[in-house]
Amino acid sequence: MASKDSHNGLHFVPLIVPAAARTDDTPIVSAIIDTIGYESAEFVLVTGANTDADATFAVLVEDGDASDMSDNSPVEDKHLLGSEAEAGFAFGDDNECRKIGYTGGKRYARVTVTPSGNGAGNIFLAGVAVLGHPRSAPTPTLS
């Protein structure tokens, strides 16, 4: 791959698909991401406008070897690039991106965003998993 070629070395997978505004404190659990064939994973969250004046959103990254995450456990900080606190956000963080990297050795990973105090407002949230350093390139265009 050429030094400016990220197109053939990255694979994008829907993490949290766009949906109607979330208007309560129900945790938002991402899709389970299969990291097989890739040496790096970055989880990117995209916020929309939030109308609640005091809501916060905590981020948790979990991993496991079972495809249904039945063996899930929180990822140790030493296997994260950045922190879950840095990936979290609050009511004033409208139209922003947050990221957190995963370097653990488990095959599957997911992200859970847990709102607190979001009862009077709404939040639009989406996300994408960026898989990189593929064992075989070019990476697929579709996921």
PyMOL commands that place a pseudoatom at each C-alpha (Angstrom):
pseudoatom trace, name=CA, resn=MET, resi=1, chain=A, elem=C, hetatm=0, pos=[0.000, 0.000, 0.000]
pseudoatom trace, name=CA, resn=ALA, resi=2, chain=A, elem=C, hetatm=0, pos=[1.168, 3.508, -0.754]
pseudoatom trace, name=CA, resn=SER, resi=3, chain=A, elem=C, hetatm=0, pos=[1.855, 5.764, 2.224]
pseudoatom trace, name=CA, resn=LYS, resi=4, chain=A, elem=C, hetatm=0, pos=[-1.230, 7.908, 1.532]
pseudoatom trace, name=CA, resn=ASP, resi=5, chain=A, elem=C, hetatm=0, pos=[-3.501, 4.922, 0.901]
pseudoatom trace, name=CA, resn=SER, resi=6, chain=A, elem=C, hetatm=0, pos=[-5.818, 4.369, 3.852]
pseudoatom trace, name=CA, resn=HIS, resi=7, chain=A, elem=C, hetatm=0, pos=[-8.629, 3.219, 1.532]
pseudoatom trace, name=CA, resn=ASN, resi=8, chain=A, elem=C, hetatm=0, pos=[-7.208, -0.281, 1.091]
pseudoatom trace, name=CA, resn=GLY, resi=9, chain=A, elem=C, hetatm=0, pos=[-6.080, -0.679, 4.696]
pseudoatom trace, name=CA, resn=LEU, resi=10, chain=A, elem=C, hetatm=0, pos=[-9.240, 0.258, 6.607]
pseudoatom trace, name=CA, resn=HIS, resi=11, chain=A, elem=C, hetatm=0, pos=[-12.576, -1.512, 6.917]
pseudoatom trace, name=CA, resn=PHE, resi=12, chain=A, elem=C, hetatm=0, pos=[-15.649, 0.256, 8.288]
pseudoatom trace, name=CA, resn=VAL, resi=13, chain=A, elem=C, hetatm=0, pos=[-18.417, -1.626, 10.108]
pseudoatom trace, name=CA, resn=PRO, resi=14, chain=A, elem=C, hetatm=0, pos=[-21.636, -0.107, 11.503]
pseudoatom trace, name=CA, resn=LEU, resi=15, chain=A, elem=C, hetatm=0, pos=[-21.291, 0.123, 15.277]
pseudoatom trace, name=CA, resn=ILE, resi=16, chain=A, elem=C, hetatm=0, pos=[-24.425, 2.088, 16.219]
pseudoatom trace, name=CA, resn=VAL, resi=17, chain=A, elem=C, hetatm=0, pos=[-26.743, 2.717, 13.298]
pseudoatom trace, name=CA, resn=PRO, resi=18, chain=A, elem=C, hetatm=0, pos=[-28.614, 6.027, 13.045]
pseudoatom trace, name=CA, resn=ALA, resi=19, chain=A, elem=C, hetatm=0, pos=[-31.991, 5.847, 14.777]
pseudoatom trace, name=CA, resn=ALA, resi=20, chain=A, elem=C, hetatm=0, pos=[-34.712, 8.064, 16.160]
pseudoatom trace, name=CA, resn=ALA, resi=21, chain=A, elem=C, hetatm=0, pos=[-33.694, 10.243, 19.065]
pseudoatom trace, name=CA, resn=ARG, resi=22, chain=A, elem=C, hetatm=0, pos=[-33.260, 8.380, 22.319]
pseudoatom trace, name=CA, resn=THR, resi=23, chain=A, elem=C, hetatm=0, pos=[-35.345, 9.980, 25.041]
pseudoatom trace, name=CA, resn=ASP, resi=24, chain=A, elem=C, hetatm=0, pos=[-34.533, 8.029, 28.176]
pseudoatom trace, name=CA, resn=ASP, resi=25, chain=A, elem=C, hetatm=0, pos=[-31.673, 6.402, 30.089]
pseudoatom trace, name=CA, resn=THR, resi=26, chain=A, elem=C, hetatm=0, pos=[-31.797, 3.016, 28.337]
pseudoatom trace, name=CA, resn=PRO, resi=27, chain=A, elem=C, hetatm=0, pos=[-28.253, 1.850, 27.526]
pseudoatom trace, name=CA, resn=ILE, resi=28, chain=A, elem=C, hetatm=0, pos=[-27.343, 1.935, 23.827]
pseudoatom trace, name=CA, resn=VAL, resi=29, chain=A, elem=C, hetatm=0, pos=[-25.574, -1.341, 23.022]
pseudoatom trace, name=CA, resn=SER, resi=30, chain=A, elem=C, hetatm=0, pos=[-23.596, -1.457, 19.796]
pseudoatom trace, name=CA, resn=ALA, resi=31, chain=A, elem=C, hetatm=0, pos=[-23.331, -4.224, 17.280]
pseudoatom trace, name=CA, resn=ILE, resi=32, chain=A, elem=C, hetatm=0, pos=[-20.820, -6.942, 18.087]
pseudoatom trace, name=CA, resn=ILE, resi=33, chain=A, elem=C, hetatm=0, pos=[-17.687, -6.315, 16.040]
pseudoatom trace, name=CA, resn=ASP, resi=34, chain=A, elem=C, hetatm=0, pos=[-15.669, -9.263, 14.727]
pseudoatom trace, name=CA, resn=THR, resi=35, chain=A, elem=C, hetatm=0, pos=[-12.001, -8.247, 14.656]
pseudoatom trace, name=CA, resn=ILE, resi=36, chain=A, elem=C, hetatm=0, pos=[-10.749, -11.397, 12.902]
pseudoatom trace, name=CA, resn=GLY, resi=37, chain=A, elem=C, hetatm=0, pos=[-8.235, -10.527, 10.192]
pseudoatom trace, name=CA, resn=TYR, resi=38, chain=A, elem=C, hetatm=0, pos=[-7.397, -7.099, 11.624]
pseudoatom trace, name=CA, resn=GLU, resi=39, chain=A, elem=C, hetatm=0, pos=[-4.718, -5.983, 14.043]
pseudoatom trace, name=CA, resn=SER, resi=40, chain=A, elem=C, hetatm=0, pos=[-6.427, -2.781, 15.203]
pseudoatom trace, name=CA, resn=ALA, resi=41, chain=A, elem=C, hetatm=0, pos=[-9.907, -1.532, 16.004]
pseudoatom trace, name=CA, resn=GLU, resi=42, chain=A, elem=C, hetatm=0, pos=[-11.121, 1.999, 16.660]
pseudoatom trace, name=CA, resn=PHE, resi=43, chain=A, elem=C, hetatm=0, pos=[-14.663, 2.765, 17.798]
pseudoatom trace, name=CA, resn=VAL, resi=44, chain=A, elem=C, hetatm=0, pos=[-15.999, 6.155, 16.719]
pseudoatom trace, name=CA, resn=LEU, resi=45, chain=A, elem=C, hetatm=0, pos=[-19.146, 7.736, 18.177]
pseudoatom trace, name=CA, resn=VAL, resi=46, chain=A, elem=C, hetatm=0, pos=[-20.940, 10.632, 16.489]
pseudoatom trace, name=CA, resn=THR, resi=47, chain=A, elem=C, hetatm=0, pos=[-23.333, 12.762, 18.520]
pseudoatom trace, name=CA, resn=GLY, resi=48, chain=A, elem=C, hetatm=0, pos=[-26.174, 14.885, 17.253]
pseudoatom trace, name=CA, resn=ALA, resi=49, chain=A, elem=C, hetatm=0, pos=[-27.902, 17.651, 19.154]
pseudoatom trace, name=CA, resn=ASN, resi=50, chain=A, elem=C, hetatm=0, pos=[-29.067, 16.875, 22.676]
pseudoatom trace, name=CA, resn=THR, resi=51, chain=A, elem=C, hetatm=0, pos=[-31.889, 18.939, 24.158]
pseudoatom trace, name=CA, resn=ASP, resi=52, chain=A, elem=C, hetatm=0, pos=[-31.439, 17.816, 27.780]
pseudoatom trace, name=CA, resn=ALA, resi=53, chain=A, elem=C, hetatm=0, pos=[-29.642, 20.313, 30.012]
pseudoatom trace, name=CA, resn=ASP, resi=54, chain=A, elem=C, hetatm=0, pos=[-27.907, 17.837, 32.328]
pseudoatom trace, name=CA, resn=ALA, resi=55, chain=A, elem=C, hetatm=0, pos=[-27.536, 14.481, 30.541]
pseudoatom trace, name=CA, resn=THR, resi=56, chain=A, elem=C, hetatm=0, pos=[-24.258, 12.561, 30.563]
pseudoatom trace, name=CA, resn=PHE, resi=57, chain=A, elem=C, hetatm=0, pos=[-23.259, 9.508, 28.528]
pseudoatom trace, name=CA, resn=ALA, resi=58, chain=A, elem=C, hetatm=0, pos=[-20.783, 6.946, 29.865]
pseudoatom trace, name=CA, resn=VAL, resi=59, chain=A, elem=C, hetatm=0, pos=[-18.927, 4.573, 27.528]
pseudoatom trace, name=CA, resn=LEU, resi=60, chain=A, elem=C, hetatm=0, pos=[-18.012, 0.959, 28.263]
pseudoatom trace, name=CA, resn=VAL, resi=61, chain=A, elem=C, hetatm=0, pos=[-15.991, -1.311, 25.959]
pseudoatom trace, name=CA, resn=GLU, resi=62, chain=A, elem=C, hetatm=0, pos=[-16.418, -5.078, 26.387]
pseudoatom trace, name=CA, resn=ASP, resi=63, chain=A, elem=C, hetatm=0, pos=[-14.799, -8.017, 24.637]
pseudoatom trace, name=CA, resn=GLY, resi=64, chain=A, elem=C, hetatm=0, pos=[-15.106, -11.786, 24.430]
pseudoatom trace, name=CA, resn=ASP, resi=65, chain=A, elem=C, hetatm=0, pos=[-14.393, -14.852, 22.317]
pseudoatom trace, name=CA, resn=ALA, resi=66, chain=A, elem=C, hetatm=0, pos=[-18.031, -15.947, 21.851]
pseudoatom trace, name=CA, resn=SER, resi=67, chain=A, elem=C, hetatm=0, pos=[-19.772, -14.488, 18.794]
pseudoatom trace, name=CA, resn=ASP, resi=68, chain=A, elem=C, hetatm=0, pos=[-22.850, -13.659, 20.896]
pseudoatom trace, name=CA, resn=MET, resi=69, chain=A, elem=C, hetatm=0, pos=[-20.696, -12.026, 23.609]
pseudoatom trace, name=CA, resn=SER, resi=70, chain=A, elem=C, hetatm=0, pos=[-22.052, -14.492, 26.190]
pseudoatom trace, name=CA, resn=ASP, resi=71, chain=A, elem=C, hetatm=0, pos=[-18.550, -14.412, 27.730]
pseudoatom trace, name=CA, resn=ASN, resi=72, chain=A, elem=C, hetatm=0, pos=[-18.274, -10.615, 27.686]
pseudoatom trace, name=CA, resn=SER, resi=73, chain=A, elem=C, hetatm=0, pos=[-16.231, -8.686, 30.200]
pseudoatom trace, name=CA, resn=PRO, resi=74, chain=A, elem=C, hetatm=0, pos=[-15.130, -5.072, 30.491]
pseudoatom trace, name=CA, resn=VAL, resi=75, chain=A, elem=C, hetatm=0, pos=[-11.884, -4.396, 28.651]
pseudoatom trace, name=CA, resn=GLU, resi=76, chain=A, elem=C, hetatm=0, pos=[-8.932, -3.618, 30.922]
pseudoatom trace, name=CA, resn=ASP, resi=77, chain=A, elem=C, hetatm=0, pos=[-7.599, -0.078, 30.530]
pseudoatom trace, name=CA, resn=LYS, resi=78, chain=A, elem=C, hetatm=0, pos=[-4.252, -1.419, 29.287]
pseudoatom trace, name=CA, resn=HIS, resi=79, chain=A, elem=C, hetatm=0, pos=[-6.073, -2.739, 26.179]
pseudoatom trace, name=CA, resn=LEU, resi=80, chain=A, elem=C, hetatm=0, pos=[-7.675, 0.611, 25.332]
pseudoatom trace, name=CA, resn=LEU, resi=81, chain=A, elem=C, hetatm=0, pos=[-6.214, 3.536, 23.418]
pseudoatom trace, name=CA, resn=GLY, resi=82, chain=A, elem=C, hetatm=0, pos=[-7.642, 6.601, 25.082]
pseudoatom trace, name=CA, resn=SER, resi=83, chain=A, elem=C, hetatm=0, pos=[-10.050, 6.111, 27.927]
pseudoatom trace, name=CA, resn=GLU, resi=84, chain=A, elem=C, hetatm=0, pos=[-13.713, 5.360, 28.312]
pseudoatom trace, name=CA, resn=ALA, resi=85, chain=A, elem=C, hetatm=0, pos=[-14.060, 8.656, 30.193]
pseudoatom trace, name=CA, resn=GLU, resi=86, chain=A, elem=C, hetatm=0, pos=[-12.608, 10.551, 27.211]
pseudoatom trace, name=CA, resn=ALA, resi=87, chain=A, elem=C, hetatm=0, pos=[-14.995, 8.730, 24.866]
pseudoatom trace, name=CA, resn=GLY, resi=88, chain=A, elem=C, hetatm=0, pos=[-17.979, 9.700, 27.003]
pseudoatom trace, name=CA, resn=PHE, resi=89, chain=A, elem=C, hetatm=0, pos=[-19.854, 12.935, 26.475]
pseudoatom trace, name=CA, resn=ALA, resi=90, chain=A, elem=C, hetatm=0, pos=[-22.424, 15.275, 27.997]
pseudoatom trace, name=CA, resn=PHE, resi=91, chain=A, elem=C, hetatm=0, pos=[-25.424, 17.375, 26.989]
pseudoatom trace, name=CA, resn=GLY, resi=92, chain=A, elem=C, hetatm=0, pos=[-23.268, 20.208, 25.607]
pseudoatom trace, name=CA, resn=ASP, resi=93, chain=A, elem=C, hetatm=0, pos=[-21.269, 17.973, 23.262]
pseudoatom trace, name=CA, resn=ASP, resi=94, chain=A, elem=C, hetatm=0, pos=[-23.505, 18.449, 20.236]
pseudoatom trace, name=CA, resn=ASN, resi=95, chain=A, elem=C, hetatm=0, pos=[-22.427, 17.293, 16.775]
pseudoatom trace, name=CA, resn=GLU, resi=96, chain=A, elem=C, hetatm=0, pos=[-19.066, 15.909, 17.870]
pseudoatom trace, name=CA, resn=CYS, resi=97, chain=A, elem=C, hetatm=0, pos=[-17.022, 12.731, 17.440]
pseudoatom trace, name=CA, resn=ARG, resi=98, chain=A, elem=C, hetatm=0, pos=[-15.407, 10.633, 20.145]
pseudoatom trace, name=CA, resn=LYS, resi=99, chain=A, elem=C, hetatm=0, pos=[-13.071, 7.682, 19.664]
pseudoatom trace, name=CA, resn=ILE, resi=100, chain=A, elem=C, hetatm=0, pos=[-11.581, 4.840, 21.659]
pseudoatom trace, name=CA, resn=GLY, resi=101, chain=A, elem=C, hetatm=0, pos=[-9.153, 2.215, 20.406]
pseudoatom trace, name=CA, resn=TYR, resi=102, chain=A, elem=C, hetatm=0, pos=[-9.102, -1.482, 21.252]
pseudoatom trace, name=CA, resn=THR, resi=103, chain=A, elem=C, hetatm=0, pos=[-5.873, -3.509, 21.387]
pseudoatom trace, name=CA, resn=GLY, resi=104, chain=A, elem=C, hetatm=0, pos=[-7.077, -6.575, 23.308]
pseudoatom trace, name=CA, resn=GLY, resi=105, chain=A, elem=C, hetatm=0, pos=[-6.672, -10.141, 22.160]
pseudoatom trace, name=CA, resn=LYS, resi=106, chain=A, elem=C, hetatm=0, pos=[-10.320, -11.210, 22.094]
pseudoatom trace, name=CA, resn=ARG, resi=107, chain=A, elem=C, hetatm=0, pos=[-12.048, -11.754, 18.756]
pseudoatom trace, name=CA, resn=TYR, resi=108, chain=A, elem=C, hetatm=0, pos=[-15.254, -9.802, 19.465]
pseudoatom trace, name=CA, resn=ALA, resi=109, chain=A, elem=C, hetatm=0, pos=[-15.865, -6.387, 20.987]
pseudoatom trace, name=CA, resn=ARG, resi=110, chain=A, elem=C, hetatm=0, pos=[-18.747, -3.976, 21.516]
pseudoatom trace, name=CA, resn=VAL, resi=111, chain=A, elem=C, hetatm=0, pos=[-19.454, -0.581, 23.017]
pseudoatom trace, name=CA, resn=THR, resi=112, chain=A, elem=C, hetatm=0, pos=[-22.257, 0.388, 25.375]
pseudoatom trace, name=CA, resn=VAL, resi=113, chain=A, elem=C, hetatm=0, pos=[-23.227, 4.024, 25.868]
pseudoatom trace, name=CA, resn=THR, resi=114, chain=A, elem=C, hetatm=0, pos=[-25.254, 4.559, 29.040]
pseudoatom trace, name=CA, resn=PRO, resi=115, chain=A, elem=C, hetatm=0, pos=[-27.205, 7.811, 29.369]
pseudoatom trace, name=CA, resn=SER, resi=116, chain=A, elem=C, hetatm=0, pos=[-27.894, 9.392, 32.729]
pseudoatom trace, name=CA, resn=GLY, resi=117, chain=A, elem=C, hetatm=0, pos=[-30.352, 12.252, 33.179]
pseudoatom trace, name=CA, resn=ASN, resi=118, chain=A, elem=C, hetatm=0, pos=[-31.633, 12.056, 29.595]
pseudoatom trace, name=CA, resn=GLY, resi=119, chain=A, elem=C, hetatm=0, pos=[-35.288, 11.894, 30.594]
pseudoatom trace, name=CA, resn=ALA, resi=120, chain=A, elem=C, hetatm=0, pos=[-36.239, 15.421, 29.557]
pseudoatom trace, name=CA, resn=GLY, resi=121, chain=A, elem=C, hetatm=0, pos=[-34.373, 15.521, 26.265]
pseudoatom trace, name=CA, resn=ASN, resi=122, chain=A, elem=C, hetatm=0, pos=[-33.211, 13.471, 23.377]
pseudoatom trace, name=CA, resn=ILE, resi=123, chain=A, elem=C, hetatm=0, pos=[-29.925, 12.432, 21.808]
pseudoatom trace, name=CA, resn=PHE, resi=124, chain=A, elem=C, hetatm=0, pos=[-29.063, 11.326, 18.316]
pseudoatom trace, name=CA, resn=LEU, resi=125, chain=A, elem=C, hetatm=0, pos=[-26.125, 8.931, 18.336]
pseudoatom trace, name=CA, resn=ALA, resi=126, chain=A, elem=C, hetatm=0, pos=[-24.415, 6.848, 15.678]
pseudoatom trace, name=CA, resn=GLY, resi=127, chain=A, elem=C, hetatm=0, pos=[-21.093, 5.085, 15.444]
pseudoatom trace, name=CA, resn=VAL, resi=128, chain=A, elem=C, hetatm=0, pos=[-18.716, 3.161, 13.249]
pseudoatom trace, name=CA, resn=ALA, resi=129, chain=A, elem=C, hetatm=0, pos=[-15.987, 0.623, 13.964]
pseudoatom trace, name=CA, resn=VAL, resi=130, chain=A, elem=C, hetatm=0, pos=[-12.811, 1.215, 11.994]
pseudoatom trace, name=CA, resn=LEU, resi=131, chain=A, elem=C, hetatm=0, pos=[-10.790, -1.967, 11.572]
pseudoatom trace, name=CA, resn=GLY, resi=132, chain=A, elem=C, hetatm=0, pos=[-7.208, -1.491, 10.447]
pseudoatom trace, name=CA, resn=HIS, resi=133, chain=A, elem=C, hetatm=0, pos=[-3.909, -3.200, 9.807]
pseudoatom trace, name=CA, resn=PRO, resi=134, chain=A, elem=C, hetatm=0, pos=[-5.561, -5.996, 7.838]
pseudoatom trace, name=CA, resn=ARG, resi=135, chain=A, elem=C, hetatm=0, pos=[-3.822, -9.325, 7.428]
pseudoatom trace, name=CA, resn=SER, resi=136, chain=A, elem=C, hetatm=0, pos=[-5.033, -9.263, 3.826]
pseudoatom trace, name=CA, resn=ALA, resi=137, chain=A, elem=C, hetatm=0, pos=[-5.544, -6.159, 1.696]
pseudoatom trace, name=CA, resn=PRO, resi=138, chain=A, elem=C, hetatm=0, pos=[-7.327, -4.560, 0.036]
pseudoatom trace, name=CA, resn=THR, resi=139, chain=A, elem=C, hetatm=0, pos=[-10.181, -4.541, 2.500]
pseudoatom trace, name=CA, resn=PRO, resi=140, chain=A, elem=C, hetatm=0, pos=[-13.797, -5.012, 1.331]
pseudoatom trace, name=CA, resn=THR, resi=141, chain=A, elem=C, hetatm=0, pos=[-15.808, -1.982, 0.281]
pseudoatom trace, name=CA, resn=LEU, resi=142, chain=A, elem=C, hetatm=0, pos=[-19.036, -3.249, 1.891]
pseudoatom trace, name=CA, resn=SER, resi=143, chain=A, elem=C, hetatm=0, pos=[-19.607, -4.591, 5.373]
for i in range(1, 143): cmd.bond("trace and resi %d" % i, "trace and resi %d" % (i + 1))
show_as sticks, trace
zoom trace
